[in-house]
């Protein structure tokens, strides 16, 4: 069994230490310099990477500490798209700046690669980067330029493929495509349409692993179609869809499976012993070596102390199962 996190961490500390949120506020008031803000980003990112090492994670993000939201660095790397007004992120009390497309998408690159190279050089745990999935991007963006969704999707596939390819050589080992939109509204997009889009996106990027993460809804409608694609792992949200645990204890997938068994939107703490008992029939069916566990989504929705404690639960479950 392997462990990972999904992407984002809180930007304020669990205890004494630097806070990105406070640093930005102080910077806007003129109290600190740009260099001091930059150093704060580094310090908080390093804390995330240290936590990943302590928890013996098999894969980690850099906490997305420099990211305003899931779309932020992607928008920085593309021409003719910018971040606009705040919209609610699905059913969370959490808001993001939605992307607005003002012309034909072009890839310029640089931001994600630079941030990732810096984190990978510091991390002693293999690093992954989380990108917004194609259909989550389409559902949350505002288009003021394209008048044809097929043309927009084709260009989006192309620029996101370049975004992933530009990470080769940075030290990043995996790109995770986040698709909460597919799980939240499973009937919004035809399955064959989604399958073909991702086949086009990931077929030519063998240099780096690519996974897909479904959360905040039902993953089960997508498992069969997505398991036919060359993803290194399909991550599912078993908190939102607990029936999935029964399904996966019976139906075998031909791909590595990620189980979001840690609730990243609730401060209630899971018990390692209970999780180990719940996971046992899935290990028997899917194979322990092909099964990963993780929070069901990013940890930034939690108070920082709870976020760190939930990473600790991953560590305890791994120790218990691998004992």
N, C-alpha and C positions, 0 to 999 in steps of 0.2 A: 504494500500500500504506500502511496505517495501523497504528499501534501503540497498545497499551494494557496495563494491568495488570489483574489479576483482583479485587483487593480488599485483602487484609491484608498487612502488612509486619511484620518482627520489631520488637519493642518495646525492643530493646537496640541501641546504636549499633554501626556498623561500625568506628569509631575513637573518638578522643576526643569526648566530647559527652554530653548528658543521656541517662539510661536510665530508661524508665518502670518497668521491673521493680525497679531499685534504689530509685527514688523511693518506690514503694509499700512496699517493705520498710522503708525508713527512716521512712516515715510511721507504719507500724504499730508501730514501736519508739518513736515519740514524738520522733524526731530532727528532723523537718521539719514545717512547717505545711500546712494544707489549700491555702493559696494557692501554696505552693511545688510541691505535687503538680500543681495546675492549670497552673502555668507550665511544668512539665516536659512535660505533654501537648501544650501549645502548641508548645514548642520542637521536639519530636520530629515532630509533624505538619508543621511548617514545613519540616523537613529532607526529609520525603517529597515535599512539594510542590516544593521546590527541585530535587530529583533528577528529578522528572518534567519540569521545565522544561529542565534540562540534557540529558536524554535525548530531548528533542523529542517526547514522547509526544503523541498526538492526543486521548487521554482518560486520566484518572487517577482513582483514589480518593484519599481522604485518608490511606490506610494503615490505616484502622480502628484507630488507635492508642488511642483511648478505649474501644474495644469489648473486653469480656472475651472474647467469641467471637461467632460469626455471629448467635446468637439474642439476645444481651445487650440492644441498644437497642430491639429489637422488643418484648421482654418488658417493658422499662421503659415503653413507650408503650401497653400493653394492660392492662386490668383483668382480674382472675380468671385470671391466669397468672403463674407465678413460676419462677425458675431453681432447679433442685434439684441432686441429686447428679451426680457426674461419670460420663460414659459415654465409651467409646472412639469416636472419630470415624472410622467405617468401618474401613479397614485401616491407618490411621496410628497411630503411637505418640504420639498426641495426644488430649487429652481435652477435652470441653466439658461445661458444665452444661446438662443437658437441660431443656426447658420442661415444667412440669406445669400442666395446665389444671384449675382448681378450680371454675369456674362458667362461665356463658355469656360468651363473649369480647365485650369492649367496647373501642372505641378512644378513648383520651384524648389521645395525641399530645404532641409538644413536644420530646422528647429528640433524635431523629434530625434533625429540622428545625433545631434550634438548633445542633447540632454541624456540620451540613452548611452552614448559612448562614455560620458562622464560617470554615470551610475554603474555601468558594467565594469569600468576600471577599478571601482571601489568595492563592488559586491563580491563576496565569496560564495554566494548562492547563484546558480544560473538565473539569468534575468530574462523576463518577458516584457513585452509592451502591449498595452491594450488599445485597440482602435475601435471607433464606432463601426458597427456592422453596416452593410450596405442599406438594409431596409429600415433600420433604426435611423440612419441618416436621412433617408427619403421621407420617413414619417414625421420627423421633427424639423426639417428644414423648411424654408420659404423660398420658392422659386419665382424670380421676377424676370427671367431671361429665356429659359427653354420653354417651348410650347409643346414639347413631345417628351413624355416620360421615358420612353425607350431610349431616346437619344441621351437624355440626362443619365439614365442608369449606365449606358455604355461608357460615357465619359467618366462617371464616378468609379466604375470598375477599373478603368485604366489608371486614373490618378491614385486610387488606393493601392493598386498593384505596385505602382512606382513607390508609394510610401513604404510598403513592406520591403521591397527590393532594396531601398536605400538604407535599410538597417543591417544588411549583410556587411560584415566586417567591423561592426561597432561593438561586438561582444554579446549582442542580444541573441538568444537561442530560439525565441518563440514570439510569434504575433498571435494575440488572442482577439478575435473579432466578437465584439459584444452585440448581441441581438435581443435585448429585452422586448423590442417591438414584436418580434415573431412569437414570443411566448405570451405576451400581454394580450395580443389580438391574433390568435392563430389562423383565423379565416381571412385576414386582411390581404394576404398575398398567396397566389396559387403555389402549391408545393413544387411543381415542375419548374416554375419561373424562378423560384428561390434556388433550387438545385442547379439550374443552368447558370445562373449568375455567379454562384460560388465556384462552380466548376471552371468557369472562365477566369475568375479571380485568382484561384490558388494553383492551377495546373502548372504554371511556369515559374514557380518559386520554390524549387526543391532545396535551395540553400539554407532555408530557415523553416523550422516547424511552424505550422499554422493550426490553430484550434478555434473552436466556436463556442460561445457561452450564451445559453438561454436562461433568462431569469425573469422573475415577477409575473409568472403565469405558467402555462402548460408547455412543457418540453415534449411530452409524449407524441403529439402529432407530427413532430419533425424528425424523430429519431431514425426511422427507417430510411428516409430519403437522404439525410445528412450523413448517415453511416456508410453510404455508398461513395462518398467523396473522400479524397486523400487528406482529411483532417487528422492531426496527430492525437486529438482528443475532442470529445463533445462533452461540455459541462452543462449540467442540468440543475434546476432549482427544486430540490425535494422539500423545501420548507413551504413553498407556494403550492406544490403538487405532491403531497405525501403519498398518494396512491402509486406514484412512480417507483417507490421502494419495492412494492409488491410486484410490479411489472418487471423490474430489472432483476428480481430474484428468480424469475421464470424465463424471460426472453433474453437470449444471448446476443450481444452486439459484437460486430467484427472490428471494433475500434476501441481505443482506450476511453474510459468513461470517467468523467468528473462528477462528483456528487456534492451539491451545495447543501450540506447537512447542518451548517452553522448559520443561525439566523442573524444576518447583519443589519436587520432593521428593528431588533428587539433586544433590550438590555438583559433579558433573562438568560442565565448562563446554562449551557448544555453540560451534561455529565459524561465524562469519557467512557465510563462503564456502560451507560445506556447506549451511547453511540456505537460502541464496539458490538453490543448485542444486536442492534439494528442492522449493522453492516454485514454481519456474518453470513446470512444467506446470499447476499449479493456477491461477496467474495467467492463463495462456493460456485456461483453460476458464472460470473464474469471473469474470475481469476484475480487473485489479490495483486498480482504484478501489473495488471492493466487497470486498476482502480485507483483513482485519486479522490481525496476529500478536500473540501475548501468551504469558505463562507458562501452563502447563496448569491452575494453581490459584493460590491465594494464596501469597505469598512467605514467610509467617511460619514455614514448616517448615524454612527454610534458616538457616545461620549468617548474621548480618547482612552480613558482607563479601561473601559469595557472592550474597546477594539483590541488593545494589547492583550487583555485577558482571553479573548476569543482566539487569538493566535496561539496563546498558551494551551488552549484546549486541543488544538490541532497537534501540538507537540505531545500532549499527554495521551491522546488516542493512538498516535503513532508508536509511542513507547509501549503502550499496553498491548497493541496488536502484534508488534514485532518482537515482543519479549520472548 
